[in-house]
Amino acid sequence: MPTNTVFCPLDAGNIPGRVWRLLACGVCCLLVAVLWSCLDLDQETGRQWISRALWLPLAVAAACFGLRGGLALATAGSLALVALYGPRTGWPQIMELTMMWALGLMAGWLVERHRGSEARQRANQRFTELGRATTSVSHELKNPLSIIGGYSEILASDPSLKPRQTQQLKIILGQVERMRGLLDEVREYALPLELKTRLLDLHEVALEVLELMGPASRRARVRLVDEPWPPAPRVVADPGRLQELLGNLVQNALQASRPGGQVWLITRAEGDWGMLEVVDQGEGLTREEASRIFQPFYTTKKEGTGLGLPICQRIAEAHHGRLELSGSPGKGATARLSLPLAPAEDA
């Protein structure tokens, strides 16, 4: 089903779905208008027929256009009922107006929910298909890359080579490793995430990542600072995936920082959320970069693949959390991971 269509039983054939939906609503409104003109409105029975008939275009509009359609026709139907009953409008008519609005809201909400469910199913299907294709392509490409890398290493160890030739072979080896990394990241981004969750202390996770990123911090000559805010937030998460996410954020912060700078890891609880922030003193983000930073294959780095942050975002969403990145040019950037706190009985 195309992404711009909405569930409606009349969407068929070669006529665009929007035209079908407009025609359906128009025909229903026309039927009500014909009924209005044919019945004797001075009789209570005729008025009741008209008021019941108004529910038909309301239901069709909600089914075809979702919440906006349901509310729009509920408004139109309410005005029509007020015009129909005039001074005779009483509590029965007010109750009928209330039921009409309730129907518009409920039917529209159900259609919107159905639309979102369909969109998620299409996205999951695309990810599954992409994952299968990526796995196959990755397998086919890794073998020739291994051969290229292996022979390049053998040639680079030949003492008879000139320094320039040795340097060129090292460049080839570097590009081979880069392509391997890209294949791994594409495969990880495309395949469904499998989580093995358990109860975790976010501060302990931050300390483990600090230890793992120590060598990279020393190479960049940037100090990593741990800043916990008690009480320690406890969450239910996959420790490996969480370390991967946080390690990627810290690596980005180190690369963005100048020598002699600092990167802070802040853990705290805020309401029902466990917060983990990575704050750097780098160049920050422009408005365009902030709006595109989570798009696959978008990167501001010369050697970047543009998949690190999208993968991090997928990990956060798989844990029912969210990942946000903010900053201003020249004032550093803040990556904020929010995860639901563990229930009290688990903690």
MARTIMAR-26076 format. One record per residue (C-alpha): residue in one letter; x, y negated, z; chain. Coordinates in steps of 0.2 Angstrom, whole numbers. Example, Ala and Ser with C-alpha at 12.3 -4.5 7.8 and 13.67 -1.06 7.14 Angstrom:
// MARTIMAR-26076
<'A'; <62; 22; 39>; 'A'>
<'S'; <68; 5; 36>; 'A'>
//
This chain:
// MARTIMAR-26076
<'M'; <0; 0; 0>; 'A'>
<'P'; <7; -17; -4>; 'A'>
<'T'; <13; -27; 10>; 'A'>
<'N'; <1; -42; 7>; 'A'>
<'T'; <-15; -32; 7>; 'A'>
<'V'; <-27; -30; 22>; 'A'>
<'F'; <-37; -15; 25>; 'A'>
<'C'; <-54; -16; 17>; 'A'>
<'P'; <-64; -2; 9>; 'A'>
<'L'; <-68; -13; -6>; 'A'>
<'D'; <-49; -15; -11>; 'A'>
<'A'; <-48; -4; -27>; 'A'>
<'G'; <-45; -4; -45>; 'A'>
<'N'; <-34; -17; -54>; 'A'>
<'I'; <-43; -33; -47>; 'A'>
<'P'; <-32; -41; -33>; 'A'>
<'G'; <-37; -36; -16>; 'A'>
<'R'; <-40; -54; -11>; 'A'>
<'V'; <-53; -56; -25>; 'A'>
<'W'; <-62; -41; -19>; 'A'>
<'R'; <-63; -47; -1>; 'A'>
<'L'; <-70; -64; -7>; 'A'>
<'L'; <-83; -56; -18>; 'A'>
<'A'; <-88; -45; -4>; 'A'>
<'C'; <-90; -59; 8>; 'A'>
<'G'; <-99; -70; -5>; 'A'>
<'V'; <-111; -56; -9>; 'A'>
<'C'; <-116; -53; 9>; 'A'>
<'C'; <-119; -72; 12>; 'A'>
<'L'; <-129; -72; -4>; 'A'>
<'L'; <-140; -58; 2>; 'A'>
<'V'; <-143; -67; 19>; 'A'>
<'A'; <-147; -83; 9>; 'A'>
<'V'; <-160; -73; -2>; 'A'>
<'L'; <-167; -65; 14>; 'A'>
<'W'; <-169; -82; 22>; 'A'>
<'S'; <-178; -89; 7>; 'A'>
<'C'; <-190; -74; 5>; 'A'>
<'L'; <-196; -72; 23>; 'A'>
<'D'; <-208; -83; 33>; 'A'>
<'L'; <-197; -92; 46>; 'A'>
<'D'; <-212; -98; 55>; 'A'>
<'Q'; <-215; -80; 61>; 'A'>
<'E'; <-204; -73; 75>; 'A'>
<'T'; <-201; -57; 66>; 'A'>
<'G'; <-194; -66; 51>; 'A'>
<'R'; <-182; -75; 62>; 'A'>
<'Q'; <-176; -59; 70>; 'A'>
<'W'; <-173; -51; 53>; 'A'>
<'I'; <-162; -66; 48>; 'A'>
<'S'; <-152; -66; 64>; 'A'>
<'R'; <-149; -48; 62>; 'A'>
<'A'; <-144; -50; 44>; 'A'>
<'L'; <-131; -63; 49>; 'A'>
<'W'; <-121; -49; 57>; 'A'>
<'L'; <-117; -41; 40>; 'A'>
<'P'; <-106; -55; 32>; 'A'>
<'L'; <-98; -57; 49>; 'A'>
<'A'; <-93; -38; 50>; 'A'>
<'V'; <-87; -39; 32>; 'A'>
<'A'; <-77; -55; 34>; 'A'>
<'A'; <-68; -47; 50>; 'A'>
<'A'; <-64; -31; 41>; 'A'>
<'C'; <-57; -40; 25>; 'A'>
<'F'; <-48; -55; 33>; 'A'>
<'G'; <-45; -50; 51>; 'A'>
<'L'; <-47; -61; 66>; 'A'>
<'R'; <-48; -77; 56>; 'A'>
<'G'; <-62; -71; 45>; 'A'>
<'G'; <-71; -64; 60>; 'A'>
<'L'; <-70; -81; 69>; 'A'>
<'A'; <-74; -91; 54>; 'A'>
<'L'; <-90; -81; 50>; 'A'>
<'A'; <-95; -81; 69>; 'A'>
<'T'; <-94; -100; 68>; 'A'>
<'A'; <-104; -101; 52>; 'A'>
<'G'; <-117; -88; 59>; 'A'>
<'S'; <-118; -98; 75>; 'A'>
<'L'; <-122; -114; 66>; 'A'>
<'A'; <-135; -104; 55>; 'A'>
<'L'; <-144; -97; 70>; 'A'>
<'V'; <-145; -115; 78>; 'A'>
<'A'; <-152; -121; 62>; 'A'>
<'L'; <-164; -107; 61>; 'A'>
<'Y'; <-171; -108; 79>; 'A'>
<'G'; <-169; -127; 81>; 'A'>
<'P'; <-178; -133; 97>; 'A'>
<'R'; <-184; -115; 101>; 'A'>
<'T'; <-166; -110; 105>; 'A'>
<'G'; <-166; -102; 122>; 'A'>
<'W'; <-157; -89; 132>; 'A'>
<'P'; <-160; -74; 120>; 'A'>
<'Q'; <-153; -84; 106>; 'A'>
<'I'; <-138; -89; 117>; 'A'>
<'M'; <-135; -71; 121>; 'A'>
<'E'; <-136; -67; 102>; 'A'>
<'L'; <-123; -81; 99>; 'A'>
<'T'; <-112; -73; 112>; 'A'>
<'M'; <-113; -56; 105>; 'A'>
<'M'; <-109; -63; 87>; 'A'>
<'W'; <-93; -71; 94>; 'A'>
<'A'; <-89; -55; 103>; 'A'>
<'L'; <-91; -45; 87>; 'A'>
<'G'; <-80; -57; 77>; 'A'>
<'L'; <-66; -56; 90>; 'A'>
<'M'; <-67; -37; 92>; 'A'>
<'A'; <-68; -33; 74>; 'A'>
<'G'; <-55; -45; 69>; 'A'>
<'W'; <-43; -39; 83>; 'A'>
<'L'; <-45; -21; 77>; 'A'>
<'V'; <-41; -25; 59>; 'A'>
<'E'; <-26; -35; 65>; 'A'>
<'R'; <-20; -21; 75>; 'A'>
<'H'; <-23; -9; 61>; 'A'>
<'R'; <-13; -20; 50>; 'A'>
<'G'; <1; -21; 62>; 'A'>
<'S'; <1; -2; 64>; 'A'>
<'E'; <2; 0; 45>; 'A'>
<'A'; <16; -12; 44>; 'A'>
<'R'; <26; -2; 57>; 'A'>
<'Q'; <22; 14; 48>; 'A'>
<'R'; <29; 7; 32>; 'A'>
<'A'; <44; 0; 40>; 'A'>
<'N'; <48; 17; 49>; 'A'>
<'Q'; <45; 26; 32>; 'A'>
<'R'; <57; 14; 24>; 'A'>
<'F'; <70; 17; 37>; 'A'>
<'T'; <68; 36; 36>; 'A'>
<'E'; <70; 36; 17>; 'A'>
<'L'; <85; 23; 18>; 'A'>
<'G'; <93; 34; 32>; 'A'>
<'R'; <92; 50; 21>; 'A'>
<'A'; <99; 41; 6>; 'A'>
<'T'; <113; 33; 17>; 'A'>
<'T'; <117; 49; 25>; 'A'>
<'S'; <119; 57; 8>; 'A'>
<'V'; <129; 43; 0>; 'A'>
<'S'; <140; 41; 16>; 'A'>
<'H'; <144; 60; 15>; 'A'>
<'E'; <149; 59; -4>; 'A'>
<'L'; <159; 43; -2>; 'A'>
<'K'; <169; 48; 14>; 'A'>
<'N'; <178; 63; 5>; 'A'>
<'P'; <186; 52; -9>; 'A'>
<'L'; <190; 39; 4>; 'A'>
<'S'; <199; 52; 15>; 'A'>
<'I'; <208; 58; 0>; 'A'>
<'I'; <213; 40; -5>; 'A'>
<'G'; <218; 36; 13>; 'A'>
<'G'; <228; 52; 15>; 'A'>
<'Y'; <238; 50; -1>; 'A'>
<'S'; <241; 31; 3>; 'A'>
<'E'; <248; 36; 20>; 'A'>
<'I'; <260; 49; 12>; 'A'>
<'L'; <266; 36; -1>; 'A'>
<'A'; <268; 22; 12>; 'A'>
<'S'; <280; 33; 22>; 'A'>
<'D'; <292; 35; 6>; 'A'>
<'P'; <308; 26; 11>; 'A'>
<'S'; <312; 23; -7>; 'A'>
<'L'; <297; 11; -9>; 'A'>
<'K'; <301; -7; -10>; 'A'>
<'P'; <294; -18; 4>; 'A'>
<'R'; <281; -26; -8>; 'A'>
<'Q'; <274; -9; -13>; 'A'>
<'T'; <274; -3; 6>; 'A'>
<'Q'; <264; -19; 10>; 'A'>
<'Q'; <251; -15; -5>; 'A'>
<'L'; <249; 2; 2>; 'A'>
<'K'; <245; -4; 19>; 'A'>
<'I'; <232; -16; 11>; 'A'>
<'I'; <224; -1; 3>; 'A'>
<'L'; <224; 9; 20>; 'A'>
<'G'; <216; -6; 28>; 'A'>
<'Q'; <202; -7; 15>; 'A'>
<'V'; <199; 11; 16>; 'A'>
<'E'; <196; 9; 35>; 'A'>
<'R'; <185; -5; 32>; 'A'>
<'M'; <174; 5; 20>; 'A'>
<'R'; <173; 19; 32>; 'A'>
<'G'; <167; 7; 46>; 'A'>
<'L'; <154; -1; 34>; 'A'>
<'L'; <147; 17; 29>; 'A'>
<'D'; <146; 21; 48>; 'A'>
<'E'; <137; 5; 52>; 'A'>
<'V'; <125; 6; 37>; 'A'>
<'R'; <121; 24; 42>; 'A'>
<'E'; <118; 19; 60>; 'A'>
<'Y'; <107; 5; 55>; 'A'>
<'A'; <96; 15; 44>; 'A'>
<'L'; <94; 31; 55>; 'A'>
<'P'; <81; 31; 69>; 'A'>
<'L'; <88; 28; 86>; 'A'>
<'E'; <88; 42; 98>; 'A'>
<'L'; <89; 37; 116>; 'A'>
<'K'; <95; 47; 132>; 'A'>
<'T'; <89; 35; 146>; 'A'>
<'R'; <92; 35; 164>; 'A'>
<'L'; <92; 23; 178>; 'A'>
<'L'; <106; 10; 177>; 'A'>
<'D'; <113; -5; 186>; 'A'>
<'L'; <116; -19; 173>; 'A'>
<'H'; <130; -26; 183>; 'A'>
<'E'; <139; -9; 183>; 'A'>
<'V'; <137; -8; 164>; 'A'>
<'A'; <144; -25; 163>; 'A'>
<'L'; <159; -20; 173>; 'A'>
<'E'; <162; -4; 162>; 'A'>
<'V'; <162; -15; 146>; 'A'>
<'L'; <174; -28; 154>; 'A'>
<'E'; <186; -13; 157>; 'A'>
<'L'; <184; -7; 139>; 'A'>
<'M'; <186; -24; 131>; 'A'>
<'G'; <201; -28; 142>; 'A'>
<'P'; <214; -24; 128>; 'A'>
<'A'; <204; -34; 115>; 'A'>
<'S'; <203; -49; 128>; 'A'>
<'R'; <222; -49; 131>; 'A'>
<'R'; <225; -49; 112>; 'A'>
<'A'; <214; -63; 109>; 'A'>
<'R'; <221; -72; 125>; 'A'>
<'V'; <203; -75; 131>; 'A'>
<'R'; <198; -72; 149>; 'A'>
<'L'; <183; -61; 153>; 'A'>
<'V'; <173; -67; 168>; 'A'>
<'D'; <161; -57; 178>; 'A'>
<'E'; <147; -67; 186>; 'A'>
<'P'; <133; -57; 195>; 'A'>
<'W'; <118; -65; 202>; 'A'>
<'P'; <111; -53; 216>; 'A'>
<'P'; <100; -43; 217>; 'A'>
<'A'; <108; -32; 204>; 'A'>
<'P'; <95; -29; 190>; 'A'>
<'R'; <91; -10; 188>; 'A'>
<'V'; <84; -4; 171>; 'A'>
<'V'; <80; 12; 162>; 'A'>
<'A'; <91; 13; 147>; 'A'>
<'D'; <103; 24; 137>; 'A'>
<'P'; <121; 20; 144>; 'A'>
<'G'; <130; 23; 128>; 'A'>
<'R'; <119; 12; 117>; 'A'>
<'L'; <119; -1; 130>; 'A'>
<'Q'; <138; -1; 131>; 'A'>
<'E'; <138; -2; 112>; 'A'>
<'L'; <127; -17; 112>; 'A'>
<'L'; <136; -26; 125>; 'A'>
<'G'; <153; -22; 118>; 'A'>
<'N'; <148; -29; 101>; 'A'>
<'L'; <142; -45; 109>; 'A'>
<'V'; <158; -47; 119>; 'A'>
<'Q'; <168; -43; 103>; 'A'>
<'N'; <159; -57; 94>; 'A'>
<'A'; <162; -69; 109>; 'A'>
<'L'; <180; -65; 109>; 'A'>
<'Q'; <182; -68; 90>; 'A'>
<'A'; <173; -84; 92>; 'A'>
<'S'; <183; -91; 106>; 'A'>
<'R'; <200; -100; 105>; 'A'>
<'P'; <215; -94; 114>; 'A'>
<'G'; <215; -99; 132>; 'A'>
<'G'; <196; -99; 133>; 'A'>
<'Q'; <184; -89; 144>; 'A'>
<'V'; <169; -78; 140>; 'A'>
<'W'; <156; -75; 154>; 'A'>
<'L'; <146; -60; 157>; 'A'>
<'I'; <131; -65; 168>; 'A'>
<'T'; <119; -52; 175>; 'A'>
<'R'; <103; -57; 185>; 'A'>
<'A'; <85; -52; 187>; 'A'>
<'E'; <72; -64; 181>; 'A'>
<'G'; <53; -60; 185>; 'A'>
<'D'; <50; -43; 177>; 'A'>
<'W'; <66; -43; 167>; 'A'>
<'G'; <84; -39; 169>; 'A'>
<'M'; <95; -52; 160>; 'A'>
<'L'; <112; -49; 154>; 'A'>
<'E'; <121; -64; 145>; 'A'>
<'V'; <137; -66; 136>; 'A'>
<'V'; <142; -84; 135>; 'A'>
<'D'; <157; -91; 125>; 'A'>
<'Q'; <166; -107; 122>; 'A'>
<'G'; <168; -105; 103>; 'A'>
<'E'; <162; -115; 89>; 'A'>
<'G'; <143; -112; 92>; 'A'>
<'L'; <130; -110; 79>; 'A'>
<'T'; <122; -121; 66>; 'A'>
<'R'; <103; -121; 64>; 'A'>
<'E'; <105; -111; 48>; 'A'>
<'E'; <116; -98; 56>; 'A'>
<'A'; <104; -96; 71>; 'A'>
<'S'; <89; -93; 60>; 'A'>
<'R'; <98; -80; 49>; 'A'>
<'I'; <110; -72; 62>; 'A'>
<'F'; <100; -56; 64>; 'A'>
<'Q'; <97; -53; 45>; 'A'>
<'P'; <106; -37; 39>; 'A'>
<'F'; <122; -41; 29>; 'A'>
<'Y'; <122; -59; 34>; 'A'>
<'T'; <139; -64; 42>; 'A'>
<'T'; <150; -79; 46>; 'A'>
<'K'; <166; -68; 47>; 'A'>
<'K'; <178; -65; 33>; 'A'>
<'E'; <179; -47; 37>; 'A'>
<'G'; <162; -44; 44>; 'A'>
<'T'; <149; -32; 38>; 'A'>
<'G'; <134; -42; 44>; 'A'>
<'L'; <126; -26; 53>; 'A'>
<'G'; <133; -28; 70>; 'A'>
<'L'; <120; -40; 77>; 'A'>
<'P'; <105; -31; 68>; 'A'>
<'I'; <110; -15; 76>; 'A'>
<'C'; <111; -23; 93>; 'A'>
<'Q'; <94; -30; 90>; 'A'>
<'R'; <87; -13; 85>; 'A'>
<'I'; <95; -6; 101>; 'A'>
<'A'; <86; -19; 112>; 'A'>
<'E'; <70; -16; 104>; 'A'>
<'A'; <71; 2; 106>; 'A'>
<'H'; <72; -1; 125>; 'A'>
<'H'; <57; -12; 124>; 'A'>
<'G'; <68; -27; 126>; 'A'>
<'R'; <74; -42; 116>; 'A'>
<'L'; <90; -50; 111>; 'A'>
<'E'; <92; -69; 108>; 'A'>
<'L'; <106; -79; 102>; 'A'>
<'S'; <107; -98; 105>; 'A'>
<'G'; <120; -112; 104>; 'A'>
<'S'; <125; -128; 97>; 'A'>
<'P'; <139; -133; 85>; 'A'>
<'G'; <155; -136; 95>; 'A'>
<'K'; <147; -131; 112>; 'A'>
<'G'; <148; -112; 112>; 'A'>
<'A'; <135; -98; 110>; 'A'>
<'T'; <125; -88; 122>; 'A'>
<'A'; <119; -70; 118>; 'A'>
<'R'; <104; -65; 130>; 'A'>
<'L'; <98; -47; 132>; 'A'>
<'S'; <82; -45; 141>; 'A'>
<'L'; <77; -28; 147>; 'A'>
<'P'; <61; -23; 157>; 'A'>
<'L'; <66; -19; 175>; 'A'>
<'A'; <64; -2; 182>; 'A'>
<'P'; <48; 2; 192>; 'A'>
<'A'; <50; 0; 211>; 'A'>
<'E'; <48; 19; 213>; 'A'>
<'D'; <62; 23; 201>; 'A'>
<'A'; <74; 9; 208>; 'A'>
//
